[in-house]
Amino acid sequence: MLLLHAIRVEIHLLLHPRKKKRKRAVKSRKLNQIRKKPSINLKWCTKVSSYYGPKFHGKLTANGEIFDMYGVTAAHKEFPFNTVTRVTNENNGKSLIIRINDRGPYVGDRILDCSFGAAKKLGFVSEGTAPVKIEILEWGDGEYMHHD
């Protein structure tokens, strides 16, 4: 009886071959990731920067790192994660090399949200914001940090 059933199945498969399944597009698990360079083609720009710190210290950034408010990192809305920039405070001329590891700022026309440590080294903690010049030194890979 089983042999008869197996023969019927084989004959059916010979007469009606299965169609190959299409591969579905796999959704990326890389959150808030921009893999390409932003649509704006720039080497540098000048806009307002702010900083963030205690409220987010120890929490995950958009790229999966744990935020260290005393570190030298920043958030940008479009730059791929791990983009390396030189940020210069236009008010006092102080500059610093900063890596992008988060998304933001989401207030007004600001272009960059520096960590508290970066803002302190750039000298605008007491003011809260400062006009900065951002120069791209190296475009990032856009990779999300995985925690195993």
Secondary structure, 3 states (H helix, E strand, C coil): CHHHHHHHHHHHHHHCCCCCCCCCCCCCCCCCCCCCCCCCCCCEEEEEEEEECCCCCCCECCCCCECCCCCCEEECCCCCCCCEEEEEECCCCCEEEEEEEECCCCCCCCCEEEEHHHHHHHCCCCCCEEEEEEEEEECCCCCCCCCC
